[in-house]
Amino acid sequence: MKHATHNRDADLQAEHDFLLRWRRTSSRDTAGMLRASLLRRTNPDLVKKVEMEKEPVLTSVD
């Protein structure tokens, strides 16, 4: 049972990371658009969470 929970958590994290990357990519990526559409239908709570997150601020390291 622990293994199944771990796999689900890993899948959820992968979907979260995908949505964050997808927000920053070209809208011409058909596969990405289809996956994001699928996630909107199957996991709307995750999509809302990602949409509420601020974009990371990238700063140069001196």
VMD Tcl script that draws the C-alpha trace (Angstrom):
set ca {
  {0.00 0.00 0.00}
  {2.86 2.39 0.78}
  {4.31 1.76 -2.67}
  {1.05 2.74 -4.37}
  {0.85 5.96 -2.33}
  {4.44 6.81 -3.18}
  {3.78 6.23 -6.89}
  {0.66 8.43 -6.75}
  {2.63 11.20 -5.03}
  {5.35 10.95 -7.67}
  {2.77 11.08 -10.47}
  {1.08 14.09 -8.89}
  {4.42 15.89 -8.56}
  {5.23 15.11 -12.21}
  {1.87 16.54 -13.30}
  {2.45 19.63 -11.16}
  {5.92 20.16 -12.65}
  {4.54 19.67 -16.17}
  {1.87 22.32 -15.62}
  {4.44 24.80 -14.34}
  {6.61 24.22 -17.43}
  {3.60 24.29 -19.73}
  {2.64 27.77 -18.51}
  {5.97 29.07 -19.81}
  {6.10 27.27 -23.17}
  {4.76 27.92 -26.63}
  {1.08 27.36 -27.23}
  {2.05 25.61 -30.48}
  {3.04 22.43 -28.64}
  {0.05 20.23 -29.48}
  {1.06 17.36 -27.21}
  {1.50 19.74 -24.30}
  {-1.86 21.36 -24.97}
  {-3.57 17.97 -25.03}
  {-1.91 16.88 -21.79}
  {-2.83 20.16 -20.07}
  {-6.41 19.78 -21.30}
  {-6.54 16.25 -19.90}
  {-5.20 17.45 -16.55}
  {-7.80 20.23 -16.45}
  {-10.53 17.61 -16.76}
  {-9.05 14.95 -14.49}
  {-7.41 17.07 -11.79}
  {-8.92 20.57 -11.68}
  {-7.70 21.15 -8.11}
  {-4.08 20.71 -9.19}
  {-4.59 23.10 -12.10}
  {-6.05 25.73 -9.75}
  {-3.10 25.29 -7.39}
  {-0.59 25.78 -10.20}
  {-2.46 28.80 -11.58}
  {-2.35 30.44 -8.14}
  {1.41 29.99 -7.77}
  {3.62 32.93 -8.57}
  {6.11 32.60 -11.35}
  {9.58 31.95 -9.94}
  {11.86 34.94 -10.00}
  {15.17 34.02 -11.55}
  {18.11 36.04 -10.34}
  {21.72 35.80 -11.35}
  {24.13 34.30 -8.89}
  {27.22 36.42 -8.39}
}
mol new
graphics top color blue
foreach p $ca { graphics top sphere $p radius 0.5 }
foreach p [lrange $ca 0 end-1] q [lrange $ca 1 end] { graphics top cylinder $p $q radius 0.2 }
display resetview
